[in-house]
Every structure is written in structure tokens, then in C-alpha cells.
Amino acid sequence: MSTPGGLFIVFEGGDAVGKTTQVDRLCQALVDQGHDVVRTFEPGDSEVGIRIRQILLDPATGDLPPRAEALLYAADKAHHLFAVVRPALARGAVVVCDRYVDSMLAYQGAGRVLVIDEVARIARWATEDLRPHLTVLLDVDPELAVHDKLDKDRVEAADRMLHERARRYLLELAARDPEHYLVLNGRATRDEIAAQVAARVSELMSEHSGTLSS
């Protein structure tokens, strides 16, 4: 499904790879250029999503069956699009989102070893198959990222193989559709990453200048 109105940009990658920093830098740059920008994230950036996020990420939740976990992520996405993403796109804003469908496919599909096609059907149904114009994938070996983190949430604390399976699948997704992905070395400097993101987004802005608000 084509993305209506505005521009939809997603950042993906493993935990602790620097997504938040790059989302912040891109959003600030776009605001400085006079664009209407909505910075958002999944799971949790809606009133309903806050409750779902707590269940999903709080270590106190303990073990969840993989199917239940996947369905909770899908519910968060459905409400997030309804409450945040679609209204912003409809008015012509640039929506920059930290994680989206690819994370669900990588972690709840490949990571939890569910049938990925089944997870994809649930995720695409929940989001009405709304796809980003661009997905920026920051790639870092999990051994150099999440496993060095001390204060881990419930998913971050999962075994190393889950994170490695998720990383491989994210790279597979990007390789299948290079036109809509920008894969960057997450160990490059913050300035180097931001410059490459800015260059790619500038191309997108030129292509969609007639539909964007300021």
C-alpha cells in the first residue's frame, strides 16, 4: 500500500546500535529546515501502547509465549498507526519512527523462531500494509551492542542467538529491496551516519516536495 500524504521514514537495527541518536538528529535537521516532523517509536508511543510496552519489555513480565508476544506487538502497531502515524501523514508531515514492522518480523518471527510468513500476515494486517518510503538499517554485531548493555529490558535480555537471528533477517530484508533501504555501519561515527542519512532523505524530500507540509 502506498503511503498517503507525507513522508514515512523508519530506523531499524538491533538494540543499542544508536537508532535513538540518529532519529533525534534527523528530526532536528528537518525541523530546522522548516518541515512538520513527527518523531515516534514502537512499541509504546500511544496511550494504549504505553500499557502494551510495559507488558512486553518489563522484565517482571517474565516469559511470554512467542505467539502472545507477537500479537501484543501487532496490537501496538495497529493503535499506533491509528493514533499517531496516519493522522500525521494525512496532513503531509514527515514521520520518523524508531522501529516498525521489520522489527516484529526479525525478533518475533526469526528471533522467536515462528513461521515468518504467518507473523508477516499479522503485522501487515495490523498496519494495513502501510510501508515506509525509506528504512534506515543500522547494522552492528550484537556482541558489540546489546550484550554490552547493563540495564536490559525483557527482550534485550533474551539469549544471544535470538539477537543474531534478528540481525541476519533484517539484513535479508534490506538485500531484497535496496531501493527502500539504507544499510549503514552502526559503528561509524555519529556524524558520518547522520550525513549519509541526510543525503538519502534529501533525495526523498525532493521527490515528495509537492505532498509535504511545513
C-alpha positions, 0 to 999 in steps of 0.5 A: 500500500502506498503511503498517503500524504507525507513522508514515512521514514523508519530506523531499524537495527538491533538494540543499542546500535544508536537508532535513538541518536540518529532519529533525534538528529534527523528530526532536528535537521528537518525541523530546522529546515522548516518541515512538520516532523513527527518523531515516534517509536514502537512499541509504546508511543500511544496511550494504549501502547504505553500499557502494551510496552510495559507488558512486553519489555518489563522484565517482571513480565517474565516469559511470554509465549512467542505467539502472545508476544507477537500479537501484543506487538501487532496490537501496538502497531495497529493503535499506533498507526491509528493514533499517531502515524496516519493522522500525521501523514494525512496532513503531509508531515514527515514521520520518523519512527524508531522501529516498525514492522521489520522489527516484529518480523526479525525478533518475533518471527526469526528471533522467536523462531515462528513461521515468518510468513504467518507473523508477516500476515499479522503485522501487515494486517495490523498496519494495513500494509502501510510501508515506509518510503525509506528504512534506515538499517543500522547494522552492528554485531550484537556482541558489540551492542546489546550484550554490552548493555547493563540495564536490559529490558525483557527482550534485550535480555533474551539469549544471544542467538535470538539477537543474531537471528534478528540481525541476519533477517533484517539484513535479508530484508534490506538485500531484497529491496535496496531501493527502500533501504539504507544499510549503514555501519552502526559503528561509524561515527555519529556524524558520518551516519547522520550525513549519509542519512541526510543525503538519502532523505534529501533525495526523498524530500525532493521527490515528495516536495509537492505532498509535504507540509511545513 
